[in-house]
Amino acid sequence: MASQGEMASETDKLAAESKVCQDLIKSSDAAKQLVDFTASRNDPFNPESKEENAWIGSKGGGGGGCTIL
């Protein structure tokens, strides 16, 4: 059987873990945040994007900016 000190320590640990769980956001809220974030950004793979494509190194498609190790 656990001592009173061990039980108190375990109780404190469980209380802290419970608080963390209560602070988590709902998965539906996280999904909405992700959709909103991606909808507000330019698609880096869209060839008609007005911004430089970081994946190919330049707007002109010159490449050479990506190195695979």
C-alpha positions in Angstrom: 0.0 0.0 0.0 1.2 3.5 -0.8 2.2 5.9 1.9 0.3 9.1 2.5 3.2 11.1 1.0 3.1 9.0 -2.2 -0.7 9.4 -2.4 -0.4 13.2 -2.0 2.2 13.3 -4.7 0.1 11.2 -7.1 -3.0 13.4 -6.3 -1.0 16.5 -7.2 0.3 15.0 -10.4 -3.2 13.9 -11.5 -4.6 17.4 -10.6 -1.9 19.0 -12.8 -2.6 16.6 -15.7 -6.4 17.3 -15.4 -5.8 21.0 -15.7 -3.7 20.5 -18.9 -6.6 18.5 -20.3 -9.1 21.2 -19.5 -7.0 23.8 -21.3 -6.9 21.9 -24.6 -9.0 23.2 -27.4 -11.7 21.1 -29.0 -10.8 19.2 -32.2 -13.6 21.0 -34.1 -12.1 24.4 -33.0 -8.6 23.3 -34.1 -9.9 22.1 -37.5 -11.7 25.5 -38.0 -8.5 27.4 -37.1 -6.6 25.2 -39.6 -9.1 25.8 -42.4 -9.2 29.6 -41.7 -5.4 29.7 -41.7 -4.9 27.9 -44.9 -7.7 29.8 -46.6 -6.0 33.1 -45.8 -2.7 32.1 -47.3 -1.5 31.9 -50.9 -1.1 28.3 -52.3 2.7 27.9 -52.9 2.0 25.2 -55.5 -0.3 27.4 -57.6 1.6 28.3 -60.8 -0.4 31.6 -61.1 0.6 32.8 -57.7 2.0 36.3 -57.7 4.5 35.4 -55.0 7.8 33.6 -55.2 7.5 29.8 -54.9 9.8 28.7 -52.1 9.6 25.2 -53.4 11.2 25.9 -56.7 13.5 28.7 -55.8 12.2 31.5 -58.0 9.0 32.8 -59.7 10.4 31.9 -63.1 10.7 28.2 -62.1 14.5 28.2 -62.2 14.8 25.6 -59.5 18.0 24.9 -57.8 16.8 26.2 -54.5 15.9 22.8 -53.1 18.5 20.4 -51.9 17.6 16.9 -50.8 20.1 15.3 -48.5 
